[in-house]
Amino acid sequence: MQKKYATNRFMLFIALLALLSTYVPPIVNVLAEDLGQLQVEDANPANSASDVSITQSVYLSFNANVQPGISFSLITLASDYQTVAVTASVYANQLTITPLQPLNYSTSYSLTLPADSVQNLDGYYMESTYTLQFTTEDSLAPPLIDTFEPNDTPNLAYDAAIGVEYTSYLSNGLDIDFYRIQTDRDAVLNINLTVPEESYYQLAVFSSSEDIIASGTSQPITFLAAAEENYWIRVSGIDINDYGSEPYTWIARYVLDAPQNLRALSHSGASAEIAWDSLNEHWGSVTYHVYQDDQFLISTSGTTLQLSNLIGGATVQYTVKASNGTDLDSPASNAISLTLFGDDVTPPTMPTIALSESDWTNQDVEVTIISGEDSYSGVLKDEYRIGSDGEWTVYSEPIIIHTEGMTTIYARTFDNAGNISQEAENIVRIDRTAPAAPSRLIKTNVGLTTIEITWAETSDDVGVVNYRIYNEDLLLGETSGRQATLTHLTPASMYHLSIRAVDAAGNESLPSHELMVTTYQQPVYHYDPLDTGRLDRIQYEDGTIIKFDYDANGNLTQTYILP
């Protein structure tokens, strides 16, 4: 480097001597003797300047003409909480840095030039990084403190927490703020944005796949969020003029699940007891608020409530909401209506017990209870029990019976006055035990295309209803008796026959022993050896021969079996 520098200085000295002997140029650019180590000679604004215009560019003058260096793109202008997008350009010995957006009021900025960001025309850089600091002018309005910058893109989103309120500013019309939240449960999520008066901001929510879920300008955004998912929140202006000196606030909060299965456990006289299902434990300590005809009635930490002093003849509606002091209160539960009929002494009609299979079956049976009817106080509930010793249980959904054998189901209906119907009953029949395999399978007759067979009766706990006849694994037919004639068979063919018993539940037994039977071949026809064309005899597979005799005129006179 020093050798190159010395050589360049010598060559420039010789050139200057030649030029000075004839002509001295005006000083438009930097003189040659100023070349060497590159330095900043002047800055506008000056270092440590204050009250700098928020729209001013930064101008730096060097001791030589300059050109971009290898780190030219790394020139930065930044405050303590924001990096400003800029353009940089060179002309002669001047470098100009222009912000792409107005700077913030009353804010300290630092301009940083890496040592190799610019170079003179001989390729020399500055000795070290150059830094220029200045403070922008004060505004009549309070300074904007965009606390979470830089957060102008999804990749720079500020990690926020659900249930925490955040306050920030849109510092200029191009400012966009991104935040990221992560859920820990499947739940409804509410995002609420509060903006300054007469301001128009836009709120948008994106999923982890960058699909927009919802956006709006005034109403909160509510959507069903999945557990362990990231969601991005974007706050921006509607157009370039939408920003201001007043902050906006936003908060994301879960919405509690609505209590489920609100129901009346009992209702008699002037009192009733209602109940609902408890919320999932991830909601923490939950308080339930009971409403009567949309008016708050009482709060409780339990999931049952005893009601008393109900007005006779009146119909009232109850709902329940949940709160936990942290998340947003839940929507209302399902509503139930209670009507008091003090003079109702008529029980409901019997319920109906419907079975998915009423006969014997080898499958599980679904039991559905259809309420009886009550034209006075109305039906309150149905109860069922399994077997005569079973406990009565409130019916809410179909019951599945798995137990093999005969199971009796009982059901009854309650009305709102406490009257109980007569008990209904029905029997579920499940049999998964196959019959015993048939035995003593024999053939009784064989022909060219027929086989007659018979077998012994077999046993089963619910009774055999059919027998299936197989040739190996091919089903040939089915019969309710213990004998069968197989027809349309192929002559001179062997059949591997077996029998399987089928009971009333559809269970099929193991096969009987295999019976191998071959159908007869076609008979052989013998004609007159003198070529008269007359049939002389027919010979069958079992050796039987039928003989035909004729008179001198060729007329058949006798047919007989040869001994």
RABELNOR-V830320 format. One line per field, one symbol per residue. ss: DSSP state (H for helix, E for strand, L for the rest). phi: phi as a letter, one per 20 degrees, with the letter a starting at -180 (. if undefined). A space follows every 10 residues. Layout:
ss->???
phi->???
This chain:
ss->LHHHHHHHHH HHHHHHHHHH LLLLLLLLLL LHHHLLLELE EEEELLLLEE EELLLLLEEE EELLLEEELL LHHHLEEELL LLEELEEEEE ELLEEEEEEL LLLLLLLEEE EEELLLLEEE LLLLLELLLE EEEEEELLLL LLLLLLLLLL LLLHHHLEEL LLLLEEEELL LLLLLEEEEE EELLLLEEEE EEEELLLLLL EEEEEELLLL LEEEEELLLL EEEEELLLLE EEEEEEELLL LLLLLLLEEE EEEEELLLLL LLEEEEEELL EEEEELLLLL HHHLLLEEEE EELLEEEEEE LLLEEEELLL LLLLEEEEEE EEELLLLELL LLLLLEEEEL LLLLLLLLLL LEEEELLLLL ELLLEEEEEE LLLLLLLLEE EEEEEELLLL LLEELLLLEE ELLLEEEEEE EEEEELLLLE LLLEEEEEEE LLLLLLLLEE EEEEEELLLL EEEEEELLLL LLLEEEEEEE ELLEEEEEEL LLEEEELLLL LLLEEEEEEE EEELLLLELL LLLLEEEELL LLLEEEELLL LLLLEEEEEL LLLLEEEEEE LLLLLEEEEE ELL
phi->.fffffffff ffffffffff fcbdffeedf fffefpffce ebccfffmfc leffdfeddc ddeafcbgdf dgfefccbdf cbeefcdcbc bledddddfe bgffflcecc ecdggdfcbe fenedffbfd ccdbcfffdf egfedegdfe becgfdgffd dfndedcbce fbfdfcddcc ccecaeafdd dddddffldc dddcccefem efeabadcef ecbeeeflde cddcdbefcf eeaaeefdcb bdcfdgffgd lfbefbbbme cbcdbbeffg ffemfdddde ddlmdgdadb eedcbedblf efnedcdccc ccbcncefgf ffffecdcce cfdedeffff fddedfbeef bddfdedddd gfdbedenfe accbbdnfdf efcfecbgdd ddffoddedd bbdddfenfd fffebbdedc cddfffffcl fcedaccfcc cdcbbefddb fdoedbcddd dldeferbbe edbbdeclee glcecdebcc ecefenfdff fffedecdff effddddgfe menefeacde genfcddcdc efenefdbcb eff
